[in-house]
């Protein structure tokens, strides 16, 4: 499965936010802020992955429900009746 640009950017944002949260350990509110940013990026990435999976499974189920004649491709050598 190929990753698109948006999930890659979301993963980068989450990694940077967690890194900044670790670096800003001495300040009172900054680690919490960066952890929330990283957590929200992870949740967004999970929602995008679940949405993509639901679309994939839906398309797979829809293609299986068609009759054989609808999915059969006619080759150039076959005669159409």
CNS distance restraints for C-alpha pairs under 8 A (distance, minus, plus):
assign (resid   3 and name CA) (resid   7 and name CA) 6.74 0.50 0.50
assign (resid   3 and name CA) (resid   8 and name CA) 6.81 0.50 0.50
assign (resid   4 and name CA) (resid   8 and name CA) 6.65 0.50 0.50
assign (resid   5 and name CA) (resid   9 and name CA) 6.28 0.50 0.50
assign (resid   6 and name CA) (resid  10 and name CA) 6.18 0.50 0.50
assign (resid   7 and name CA) (resid  11 and name CA) 6.13 0.50 0.50
assign (resid   7 and name CA) (resid  45 and name CA) 6.13 0.50 0.50
assign (resid   7 and name CA) (resid  48 and name CA) 7.78 0.50 0.50
assign (resid   8 and name CA) (resid  12 and name CA) 6.31 0.50 0.50
assign (resid   9 and name CA) (resid  13 and name CA) 6.16 0.50 0.50
assign (resid  10 and name CA) (resid  14 and name CA) 6.18 0.50 0.50
assign (resid  10 and name CA) (resid  41 and name CA) 5.83 0.50 0.50
assign (resid  10 and name CA) (resid  42 and name CA) 7.48 0.50 0.50
assign (resid  10 and name CA) (resid  44 and name CA) 7.80 0.50 0.50
assign (resid  10 and name CA) (resid  45 and name CA) 6.53 0.50 0.50
assign (resid  11 and name CA) (resid  15 and name CA) 6.17 0.50 0.50
assign (resid  11 and name CA) (resid  41 and name CA) 7.21 0.50 0.50
assign (resid  11 and name CA) (resid  42 and name CA) 7.23 0.50 0.50
assign (resid  11 and name CA) (resid  45 and name CA) 7.40 0.50 0.50
assign (resid  12 and name CA) (resid  16 and name CA) 6.13 0.50 0.50
assign (resid  13 and name CA) (resid  17 and name CA) 6.00 0.50 0.50
assign (resid  13 and name CA) (resid  38 and name CA) 6.90 0.50 0.50
assign (resid  13 and name CA) (resid  41 and name CA) 6.88 0.50 0.50
assign (resid  14 and name CA) (resid  18 and name CA) 6.22 0.50 0.50
assign (resid  14 and name CA) (resid  37 and name CA) 7.05 0.50 0.50
assign (resid  14 and name CA) (resid  38 and name CA) 4.14 0.50 0.50
assign (resid  14 and name CA) (resid  39 and name CA) 7.03 0.50 0.50
assign (resid  14 and name CA) (resid  41 and name CA) 5.41 0.50 0.50
assign (resid  14 and name CA) (resid  42 and name CA) 6.37 0.50 0.50
assign (resid  15 and name CA) (resid  19 and name CA) 6.16 0.50 0.50
assign (resid  15 and name CA) (resid  38 and name CA) 6.93 0.50 0.50
assign (resid  16 and name CA) (resid  20 and name CA) 6.07 0.50 0.50
assign (resid  16 and name CA) (resid  38 and name CA) 7.75 0.50 0.50
assign (resid  17 and name CA) (resid  21 and name CA) 6.12 0.50 0.50
assign (resid  17 and name CA) (resid  34 and name CA) 5.03 0.50 0.50
assign (resid  17 and name CA) (resid  35 and name CA) 6.46 0.50 0.50
assign (resid  17 and name CA) (resid  37 and name CA) 6.23 0.50 0.50
assign (resid  17 and name CA) (resid  38 and name CA) 5.00 0.50 0.50
assign (resid  18 and name CA) (resid  22 and name CA) 6.29 0.50 0.50
assign (resid  18 and name CA) (resid  34 and name CA) 6.28 0.50 0.50
assign (resid  18 and name CA) (resid  35 and name CA) 5.79 0.50 0.50
assign (resid  18 and name CA) (resid  38 and name CA) 5.75 0.50 0.50
assign (resid  19 and name CA) (resid  23 and name CA) 6.26 0.50 0.50
assign (resid  20 and name CA) (resid  24 and name CA) 5.99 0.50 0.50
assign (resid  20 and name CA) (resid  31 and name CA) 7.36 0.50 0.50
assign (resid  20 and name CA) (resid  34 and name CA) 6.48 0.50 0.50
assign (resid  21 and name CA) (resid  25 and name CA) 6.42 0.50 0.50
assign (resid  21 and name CA) (resid  30 and name CA) 6.70 0.50 0.50
assign (resid  21 and name CA) (resid  31 and name CA) 4.13 0.50 0.50
assign (resid  21 and name CA) (resid  32 and name CA) 7.10 0.50 0.50
assign (resid  21 and name CA) (resid  33 and name CA) 7.66 0.50 0.50
assign (resid  21 and name CA) (resid  34 and name CA) 5.02 0.50 0.50
assign (resid  21 and name CA) (resid  35 and name CA) 5.95 0.50 0.50
assign (resid  22 and name CA) (resid  31 and name CA) 6.77 0.50 0.50
assign (resid  24 and name CA) (resid  30 and name CA) 6.22 0.50 0.50
assign (resid  24 and name CA) (resid  31 and name CA) 5.73 0.50 0.50
assign (resid  25 and name CA) (resid  30 and name CA) 7.67 0.50 0.50
assign (resid  25 and name CA) (resid  31 and name CA) 5.90 0.50 0.50
assign (resid  27 and name CA) (resid  31 and name CA) 7.17 0.50 0.50
assign (resid  29 and name CA) (resid  33 and name CA) 6.27 0.50 0.50
assign (resid  30 and name CA) (resid  34 and name CA) 6.12 0.50 0.50
assign (resid  31 and name CA) (resid  35 and name CA) 5.94 0.50 0.50
assign (resid  32 and name CA) (resid  36 and name CA) 6.11 0.50 0.50
assign (resid  33 and name CA) (resid  37 and name CA) 6.29 0.50 0.50
assign (resid  34 and name CA) (resid  38 and name CA) 6.13 0.50 0.50
assign (resid  35 and name CA) (resid  39 and name CA) 5.96 0.50 0.50
assign (resid  36 and name CA) (resid  40 and name CA) 5.98 0.50 0.50
assign (resid  37 and name CA) (resid  41 and name CA) 6.20 0.50 0.50
assign (resid  38 and name CA) (resid  42 and name CA) 6.26 0.50 0.50
assign (resid  39 and name CA) (resid  43 and name CA) 6.18 0.50 0.50
assign (resid  40 and name CA) (resid  44 and name CA) 6.10 0.50 0.50
assign (resid  41 and name CA) (resid  45 and name CA) 6.16 0.50 0.50
assign (resid  42 and name CA) (resid  46 and name CA) 6.15 0.50 0.50
assign (resid  43 and name CA) (resid  47 and name CA) 6.13 0.50 0.50
assign (resid  44 and name CA) (resid  48 and name CA) 6.19 0.50 0.50
assign (resid  45 and name CA) (resid  49 and name CA) 6.18 0.50 0.50
assign (resid  46 and name CA) (resid  50 and name CA) 6.14 0.50 0.50
assign (resid  47 and name CA) (resid  51 and name CA) 6.06 0.50 0.50
assign (resid  48 and name CA) (resid  52 and name CA) 6.12 0.50 0.50
assign (resid  49 and name CA) (resid  53 and name CA) 6.12 0.50 0.50
assign (resid  50 and name CA) (resid  54 and name CA) 6.10 0.50 0.50
assign (resid  51 and name CA) (resid  55 and name CA) 6.29 0.50 0.50
assign (resid  52 and name CA) (resid  56 and name CA) 6.17 0.50 0.50
assign (resid  53 and name CA) (resid  57 and name CA) 6.11 0.50 0.50
assign (resid  54 and name CA) (resid  58 and name CA) 5.99 0.50 0.50
assign (resid  55 and name CA) (resid  59 and name CA) 6.12 0.50 0.50
assign (resid  56 and name CA) (resid  60 and name CA) 6.14 0.50 0.50
assign (resid  57 and name CA) (resid  61 and name CA) 6.09 0.50 0.50
assign (resid  58 and name CA) (resid  62 and name CA) 6.07 0.50 0.50
assign (resid  59 and name CA) (resid  63 and name CA) 6.13 0.50 0.50
assign (resid  60 and name CA) (resid  64 and name CA) 6.34 0.50 0.50
assign (resid  61 and name CA) (resid  65 and name CA) 6.35 0.50 0.50
assign (resid  62 and name CA) (resid  66 and name CA) 6.97 0.50 0.50
assign (resid  66 and name CA) (resid  70 and name CA) 6.24 0.50 0.50
assign (resid  66 and name CA) (resid  71 and name CA) 6.96 0.50 0.50
assign (resid  67 and name CA) (resid  71 and name CA) 6.91 0.50 0.50
assign (resid  68 and name CA) (resid  72 and name CA) 6.03 0.50 0.50
assign (resid  74 and name CA) (resid  78 and name CA) 6.39 0.50 0.50
assign (resid  74 and name CA) (resid  80 and name CA) 8.00 0.50 0.50
